[in-house]
């Protein structure tokens, strides 16, 4: 295994009497696509919200090896997390709907551009350094638009895009923030099979060509099994399995969590079969 | 004809309901009149026939409306969106044409002291609208107490001039700075609030400032206000017939006949200049990262946080800059009137400025100009109607909001385009 990028140690999150995440420990590695799976309500999104500073964990330590060396995420205010190189998307897409696609991507580079604009003062007077920085920002946006196939849409309002493209745009926006680790909350939800396949390709490309690690919450098991290097399985806030896909597929605890109980309504039978069976693989 | 009766009954019901509501409203408004009785006491006169006529008119009107619109509710116009798009796409040209007109206005044949005065008022409201647009239109923070900053600016100038003898030009930046500080002071406690809650706190803040002005007798003069605020000078040359010892008045400087109109025209141009500074600033800052962050914050605060935008600082800058322009406008107001009192800074002013922003189309610069003109001119035009002036004003507002619920010019152009930014595109 390679260098760790994210080390989660004994993470616990309580909401009053409800324990959403219970003593979770796992490590994500820098050259991996790590997937967090589990039935609905298992606490996956809560883990994301703890990582990205939206929740302050009740207990635990979250070490992130970011742009400026290791930081403890649980001590950072939410808006300070991204500048260390951790970007995320949301389960229910959160775009700046009234703004154009390109503007969405430029806003993602806010902190870099703020510095370049001399915290607005230089920018007001049209300093050359700011114009250069803005051109770079547009180039970066252009790059990721091309990668996600949204180049044609650049000047359209984000809200006018079809659903699948909005998902892609949200990922492109997170990428424009310059992450080392990209956290995706159900990126394939609502995508058709072709779009899901493209998403898989994109995530593998990020890992292989751009050196961006991916942490992924996903219910689409065929996608997870195909692209994940490492899977963490949660059930009722507890980790029940952790390992490469091949191992997870055979894990009796996982099979029980998905098949043996009644909460797996969100899993269509063919997906459950895919998870339990030996087909697919990646 | 079964289909006809099928629509007739619900329409009759609808019209009947409207007539009933109207009758209830008309009963006290039109149906009762207080008249002095024989023994000097007030007695009520009833005019029930007027109520009946009024309700009948509403009934007929509602029925006619239902038939004309074929049962559909009054719908916002779809076509005017094209106009809005056209205007904002060629915003620069419309803006320049408007500016040229504004500059030429005092020299046009119909220009009188009255027109220039009204134009000055419009320009001031335009400036206030542009200032508030930063807070409401761009950053999406509903501010119902904007007049507080206007008051801070006005009193800053008046007090600095009164106690320290400072002139208008040196007070202008100080007033802006003080108003911006007030904006930050208001901003800090209310940053966690959103939407309605924020609106209520800002409303309270506006009232607090006004009450402080009323009650802090020793400094602000309380309800009496501050009089004898120095009038502006043309860079040191006063607009007076007989200036003080050693001063050259404006008309002698240019060898003109003395006229009180000079000062009116000068004030107009001063307001125009201040407004243009505001406009250039807002146009510019919209295209800077902070401006885009404001708009992003308006669209989705959580996504902003996930992208590393500090919502606190971003909102505070919006509050501070919006307040600063309110402060500039306030200083101008003080020097124009020569007298200020808390009376001038009531909630209705905040409401009017907000109405201008909303009516213009949130975030639209040209929209604000149109809306300010509409809001200032409507009551002026309606002066002949005397009692019914505000009724007409209200009706016009309601009609505009039905016709264009998102404002007169609600179309938004992106702050940068891929083709534009990359010199012709790929």
Interface residues (C-beta under 8 A of the other chain):
Chain A: X52 X53 X54 X78 X79 X80 X81 X82 X83 X87 X88 X90 X94 X95 X96 X97 X98 X99 X100 X102 X103 X104 X106 X107 X108 X110 X111 X113 X114 X117 X119 X120 X123 X124 X130 X134 X135 X138 X139 X141 X142 X145 X151 X154 X155 X157 X173 X174 X177
Chain B: X281 X284 X285 X288 X289 X290 X292 X293 X295 X296 X298 X299 X300 X302 X303 X304 X305 X306 X307 X308 X309 X310 X311 X317 X412 X414 X415 X416 X417 X418 X419 X421 X422 X426
